[in-house]
Amino acid sequence: MTIDLFSYLPDFYQEIQEMCAVMEGENDAFAEAADLLPQLLPESMVLKANASRISEWETLLLIVPQGTLEQRRMMIVAKLRGQGKVNGMRIKQIVESFTGD
């Protein structure tokens, strides 16, 4: 993937040597990042992350790892949504909020 940051700047910048040097370096950095993005993107999403990334999320959110990898992912998602662990009491609260009984 070729990235030309100059295409986003006004033409008069092309005459400034320092700006050319900076943009060439930035173009290289963006190209390197673009090559790594398909590899890193799935790891940034909880539902697609591997076991080591899930462990990092659990450490960050102070979750004790338990269950299968899929269950661990769901626990992280619940914690991020502010719902906590879904158990009998939580289900009862949800039903009561909808039925009022």
Phi, psi and omega in degrees: 000122180265127180242126178239097182294338178299332181294344179265356184248157175299152185300329185295341177293334183294343180272352182265116185300317180298321180293322177298316180296317180296314182294325177296317177296319179293322177301317179296317180295318179294322179296318178295317179296320180296326178291326182276340186303313180300331178283322185273333185302311179299328180289343180274351179255127184303317186289348179243357185290152178277178185299320181292322178291323177297321177299320178296317177299315181298318178298315181297320184266006179058046179256134176279120182296128176203147179091187179286171179300318179296319178295322178296320177299315181296324178295320178295315179299316179298318180295319180294327178280351180082018183268334184073190182287136178271115178226187182302317181296318180295319178297318178300318179297320180295314180298316180297325180292330179273324184264337182075014182231000000 
